[in-house]
């Protein structure tokens, strides 16, 4: 039987706690929204499939970092509009989720300048 990684495995507890504190969003709620986001990507079309699609769709390769457990991408901002439409979250919670992804993504890459113009997306690999 294949083991499935925790959807929040790509996120440090310290980063989650810090983002929750600085954005004023309850940490438990931020974890719930982040988990729902990861589950949504896993369900349709799937983490590996969507990363493959994005790598072929965009002019500049969005994949900045990959390990056995995580993908870190820099994508056009509109992906967060699409993600937000799928989540049952307030604007403040969505902003906190985006901040979480940005902070975590920057911790994975040595040159984080792409995140100054593109939106960070961190996906836990299944």
N, C-alpha and C positions, 0 to 999 in steps of 0.2 A: 504494500500500500504506500502511495506517495504522500509524504508529509507536506502540508501546506503552511507556508510561512505566515506568521501574524501580519495582518495588513499594515500595522504600524511599525514593523521591524526596521524600516528605513529612517525612522525618526528617533533622535535622542530624547530621553526623558527630560534632560536639562533644557533642551531647546523648546520642547512642548511647554514646560513650566514657565520659562522666560517669556515666550510669546503670549501665553495666557495672561501673565501678570502685566505685561506692557500694553496689551490691547484691551484689557478689562473683560475678556471673555472667560467664563468659568472653564478651568482646565478640563474637567470631565466632559463638558459640552464640546470643547475644541477637539478632544480625542474622539468623541462620537461623530462629529462632522468629518474629521480626517478619515476615520474608519469607513464611513459611508461613501466618501469620495473614492477611496481605494477599492471598495467593494464594487462600486459602479463601473470603474475601469476594468476590473476583473471580469465582471459579468458580460459586458458588451463593449467592445469586441474581444477583450482580453488584453492583458498587459503587453505580452510580446507582440501581439498582432497590431496593437495601436502604435507601439513604438516603431515597428517596421513600416506602417503606413505613413507616419509622420516623417520618417527618414527619407521616404521616397517622394513625399508631397512637397516638402519645403526646399527652397533654393539652397539654403545653408543647412548642413547637417545639424539637427537640434540636439543630438546625443553628445553630451559633454563628458559623461562618466558612467561606467557600468561595472558592476561587480556581480557576483553570483546572487546577491540579495537585493540590488537596487539599480534603478536607472535614474540618471539626473539629466534633465532636458531643459533647453532654453527655447521656448516656443512663442509664437505670436500671441499677443494678449487675448485675442478672441477665444482661445481655448478655455479661459476662465469664465467667460460669459456662458459658454456651453456647459461647462461643469456646474456653474452656479444654478443654471436652470434645472438641473437634475437633482439638486440637493434641497432638502427642507431646512434652510438656514437663513438667518437674518443677514442683512448687509454687513453688520459688524462681525458676525461669525465668518462670513465669506472673506472679509478683509483679513481676519485673523488666520484663516486657513492659507490664504495667499502668502501672508507674512511667514507662516510656519514653513511653507515650501521654499520661500526665498532664503530664509535663514539657514535651513538645513542644506539646501543646494550649495550655498556659498561655502559651507563647511567641508564639502566633498571635493571641490575643485580649487586648484591653486590660482587660476586666473578666472575670477568671477565677473569680469567686465561685461560678458554677454548678458548678465542679469540686470545690467543698467538700462538696457533697451528691450530685452525680451523677458517674458515671464518664466519664472522658474517652476518646474514641475518635477517632483520627486515621486517615483513610483516604486513600491515594494514589489519585487518579483515573486511570483507564486512559488 
